[in-house]
Amino acid sequence: ARATDDGFRAVFRPILLLAITVFIDLLGFGIILPNLPQYIEQAVGQDHSRAALVGSWLAASYSLSQFLCAPAWGRYSDRAGRRPVILLSLIGIAVSYIFFGLSNGHLWMLFAARLAAGFLSSASIGVAFAYVADVTTPENRAKGMGMLGACFGLGFMFGPALGGWLGGISL
């Protein structure tokens, strides 16, 4: 048992950085959720049936782009390395969220930002989990995956709370 603890200690710092990366990614995703109805209302007006349809397509576009792009990011990170892919992903996600925030009632900007965020998020999350699988021993893999999973959940928990609070101040 002692040898496996020492083995995990050796990779703890990189896994912690990955866990923070996953937390930031899910925090950003969650911040948008409570404010999504206001952005949709800006874009489509008071037509509630149209707003519901647009909202469902906006939510689905993020997940669809994640689903379609994750395998390609995994293959690319095998060749280019995990770190550059994760860095590109985080910078790109930040830009897509800024783009979303500045949409100012333009529906096409909302969709472009959500598609880009899903595309880029599929890189950071999937590649982070792949990195943990790469650097941990089979005995320690569950610890590493558990850290990422916990930060995934924390980001998804704190994101909407922060987004709701910030949305109450200003959209």
C-alpha positions in Angstrom: 0.0 0.0 0.0 2.9 2.4 0.8 4.4 2.1 -2.7 1.1 3.0 -4.4 0.7 6.1 -2.2 4.2 7.2 -3.2 3.3 6.6 -6.8 0.2 8.8 -6.5 2.1 11.5 -4.7 4.5 11.8 -7.7 1.6 12.6 -10.0 -0.6 14.5 -7.5 0.4 18.0 -8.7 -0.3 17.5 -12.4 -3.6 15.8 -11.5 -4.5 18.7 -9.2 -3.9 21.1 -12.1 -6.1 19.0 -14.3 -8.8 18.9 -11.7 -8.7 22.7 -11.5 -8.9 22.9 -15.3 -12.0 20.7 -15.2 -13.5 22.8 -12.4 -12.9 26.0 -14.4 -14.4 24.4 -17.5 -17.6 23.3 -15.7 -17.8 26.6 -13.8 -17.9 28.4 -17.1 -20.5 26.1 -18.4 -22.7 26.5 -15.3 -22.4 30.3 -15.2 -24.3 30.6 -18.5 -27.2 28.3 -17.5 -29.2 30.6 -15.2 -28.8 33.5 -17.6 -29.6 31.6 -20.8 -33.3 32.6 -20.7 -32.4 36.3 -20.7 -30.0 35.9 -23.6 -32.7 34.0 -25.6 -35.3 36.7 -24.8 -32.9 39.3 -26.1 -32.6 37.4 -29.3 -36.2 36.2 -30.0 -38.4 38.5 -27.9 -41.4 37.5 -25.8 -42.5 34.6 -28.1 -42.3 31.9 -25.4 -42.8 28.9 -27.8 -40.0 30.1 -30.1 -37.9 30.9 -27.0 -38.3 27.3 -25.7 -37.4 25.9 -29.1 -34.3 28.1 -29.4 -33.3 27.3 -25.8 -33.5 23.6 -26.5 -31.5 23.9 -29.7 -28.9 26.1 -27.9 -28.5 23.5 -25.1 -28.4 20.6 -27.6 -25.8 22.4 -29.8 -23.2 22.4 -27.0 -23.7 18.7 -26.2 -23.8 17.7 -29.9 -20.5 19.5 -30.7 -18.9 17.9 -27.6 -20.2 14.4 -28.7 -19.0 14.8 -32.3 -15.6 16.4 -31.5 -14.3 14.5 -28.4 -12.9 11.5 -30.4 -10.9 13.8 -32.7 -9.5 15.8 -29.8 -8.4 12.5 -28.2 -6.6 11.4 -31.4 -5.0 14.9 -31.8 -3.8 15.0 -28.2 -2.2 11.6 -28.7 0.0 13.2 -31.4 0.4 16.8 -30.2 0.4 16.2 -26.5 -2.1 16.6 -23.7 -0.9 20.0 -22.4 -1.1 22.0 -25.6 -4.6 20.7 -26.3 -5.8 21.5 -22.8 -4.3 25.0 -22.9 -5.9 25.7 -26.4 -9.2 24.4 -25.1 -9.2 26.7 -22.0 -8.3 29.8 -24.0 -10.8 29.0 -26.7 -13.6 28.3 -24.1 -12.9 31.7 -22.5 -13.1 33.4 -25.9 -16.3 31.6 -26.7 -17.9 32.7 -23.4 -16.9 36.3 -24.0 -18.4 36.0 -27.5 -21.6 34.6 -25.9 -21.7 37.5 -23.4 -21.4 40.1 -26.1 -24.0 38.5 -28.3 -26.3 41.5 -27.7 -29.5 39.8 -29.0 -27.8 38.2 -32.1 -29.0 34.6 -32.3 -26.3 33.5 -34.6 -23.6 34.7 -32.0 -25.3 32.6 -29.3 -25.2 29.5 -31.5 -21.7 30.1 -32.7 -20.5 30.6 -29.1 -22.3 27.5 -27.8 -21.0 25.3 -30.7 -17.4 26.6 -30.1 -17.7 26.1 -26.4 -18.8 22.5 -26.8 -16.2 21.8 -29.4 -13.4 23.2 -27.2 -14.8 21.8 -23.9 -14.7 18.3 -25.4 -10.9 18.8 -25.6 -10.3 19.8 -22.1 -12.5 17.3 -20.3 -11.8 14.2 -22.3 -8.0 14.9 -22.6 -7.8 15.6 -18.8 -9.3 12.2 -18.1 -6.9 10.6 -20.7 -3.9 12.3 -19.0 -4.9 10.8 -15.7 -5.2 7.4 -17.3 -1.7 7.9 -18.8 0.2 8.9 -15.7 -1.4 6.8 -12.9 -0.9 3.2 -12.1 -3.9 0.9 -12.2 -4.0 1.0 -8.4 -4.1 4.8 -8.3 -6.2 5.5 -11.3 -9.5 5.6 -9.3 -8.0 8.3 -7.0 -7.0 10.4 -10.0 -10.3 9.9 -11.8 -12.1 10.6 -8.5 -10.3 14.0 -8.2 -11.4 15.0 -11.7 -14.9 13.8 -11.1 -15.2 15.7 -7.8 -14.0 18.9 -9.5 -16.4 18.3 -12.4 -19.3 18.2 -9.9 -18.0 21.2 -7.9 -17.8 23.3 -11.1 -21.2 22.2 -12.1 -22.5 23.1 -8.6 -20.8 26.5 -8.2 -21.2 27.6 -11.8 -25.0 28.1 -11.8 -24.8 29.7 -8.3 -22.2 32.2 -9.4 -24.0 32.8 -12.7 -27.3 33.5 -11.0 -25.6 35.9 -8.6 -23.8 37.7 -11.4 -26.9 37.7 -13.6 -28.7 39.5 -10.8 -26.1 42.2 -11.0 -26.0 42.6 -14.7 -26.4 40.3 -17.7 
